[in-house]
């Protein structure tokens, strides 16, 4: 995950820390045992890191770099983010000194993150030096695995105890679409190498995004059949720039129901102290399945984590805005005791619950009210949890087609300018065609619950009336091989083409109107529209015979 920094005043924070003379006494009072793993060590010389809500913090996540070799959609925009200057980042010596301060304060577990930590050339040396710090019992790492496989032997020899592999799809096309880079094969190779080397703890972290990968839940569970790993499904969480919405989150309840439908004998696994995941195990599987429900079931009450960003800022909560610059304090000459006071002062300001969890809880509570307000109507895109994309994963892929039309009502002089291609802004008809094709391709970005579909064709036609009195007709025809219809793509393309035409002509006509947007036809689904008309039968002749007329059957069968 990316860490975004915000500087804090060193002198101001130290001054507030020193105004808390009862801090050490408070820290000792009723401090619960730390939540960590590993072999026993001697007690820390400092009082434990206890916040005002009674939570002991013995777990530090260290961001080694801001750089990443992927551009995952839930993490950062496609163009990346502005990186800090090299001088603003912690040097290796500064990072080791701060880690030593945290270890003296009772931190027992270190997790190396990024960005992507494998982009650090000195990663094995860092692991070795961090593992050798007095009091540190576990050094773990979170990686996307793309550049990890060849470095794992050296990392294991350096003392790496545990690995979390971020993997959000087992399908190469989806993986590349989400990460905006290829790399699935290399990530899976890293998983196999980690297991072959015998790393004590290997976990796979999967962020579930509705409409993208929730149909792969059971595929990930199958990874645990022969592998001694934990596969953990993580609820989609809001971060800066990742366009988080309630509708894109797959809550634990929905994910667990999907697993139970495939594995009805699923049973709870033994709980762990300070766990972030609820753990389950399918019968006959070596590994376990977990659900990290930061949004629907926040675990803030047992939080024991702190985060140190690559530029030396301390975050006491991943979702919090507040940061304290330990780098500035260190470079201003602060000794270890002053740095420890800064850490304790920041921890005193940690909230009981992160703000994002409150937002998700409020949204969940509002769900039934929204349904009631809609008059208890039954809509495929709405359920008790709010709006959602319809699951089309079980539908077959078929050839889909649709055509839509709309009209632009314009003044006679505007029609003459269009026909003569003499508009001030240029060739309006060509611009409208290009805009319509682009609109059809981007329908899923414009319509929040529309499925993204790979269109095979998109054609826009603009038909001028034969005279100067009439309307311009805009048609958009699209086709794709998909699991759902393409009528929304046709409508979007048609509307965008008409709007582009309106924009090109508005300088000469202020009274134009776009009207009559509709689907003309669609095919390829369970019901084509309009349906093919039945052949018309000739009406039976019941007229009386004229004088002198005789009846003779014309059907040859009668002869």
C-alpha angles and dihedrals in degrees: 000000000000120000119213115203133218120181123233130199111264097201093047094050093046090050091052091046093053090051089068103076093162093057098104093047090050091050092054095046110102096332110176122225116279121257108235143119133233140064122327118274135184118280115272116258091228128064111265121269100262124171127208091267094059098256118142115215116211101145124084125187111205120199106212097187142003092221123098134182093216133057102211111191095228091051110042144350120275093257092052124231135284109277124219119252114265090246090058093058125087115264118229092257092049092049092050092048093051090047089052090052091051092047089053088052092057104272107149103171127054123190119194114215139154150140080304112329094204088071088074109097092205095050098122091049091049091050091050094050094044092048090053094056113115110258097017110123103169134033112187133172138208116210140161088228097227094120098018110089098076092046099048098088091055091045091051091050089049090058107266106167105185142015132205113195117202108218122157104174138023092204115088096217093050093044091054093045092053098040093036086223135073118249113118095119092051092047092052090047089055090052092053093046091051090053093045090052089053099237105186096233126024122173134178116215117204122185108210116217118184113241092020117060110351088106089065096060094106091043088061091046088057088062087071095056096084100009126078094224140117115240108200124192112211125202114240105261131198117256130164110290099000096110094233117195132174090237092061095054121096105207121218092251093059093045093047091049089054091053093046092053089059096035107031092174092059109142134192116262124223111286122243128216116265089003121176094194134059103227129217136173132208115221112264094017121121095207135052138238122227138187121211104198103184091156108034097031107019115199095205091129091071098033112144099166137116128179130216113195125216091256093053103262119144116222116189091190128032091219096042124104096212118100134172119209107229088171092063091048092048093049091046089062103262114164124224093268092055091048090051090052090052091053093049093047091052091048091054088063095053112124125233092243135012117252095238091060090055091051092052092047092051091048091051091050091049093053099085090043091054090050091050091048089055089061095254089287119168111237125168092222096049132068137154090288094053133253120355143162116265112252107242096165093113095049119100121247110250136168105273128192136174139172128201134184140195136170136234113209109207139167120266093251090053091053090050091052091049092050092049093042090232102130114137092237095052136241100006096176094057092045090052092051093050092046091050094052090048091048092052091051092048098044093116090055092050098042111051098209097039118113116241106244131188102235117214094196141004124183128180123194127189115198121194119209116255091242136034090258110074147055135289112244119215120194130183123191121187136175138187142158102245148130095251137040126278099215092110089055090051092049092047092050092047093048094047091050091052092047091050089051089049091051093050092050103038093093090066101030124042097176103059119133132198110215147157101040107177145139113261097189144343132189143178100059134093090283124027119211129247093023118231107266116244114249112268116245123214111253117252112259108239098164116127120256116265119234110284093014120128129196119241122174112237096200109102090217090072093061 
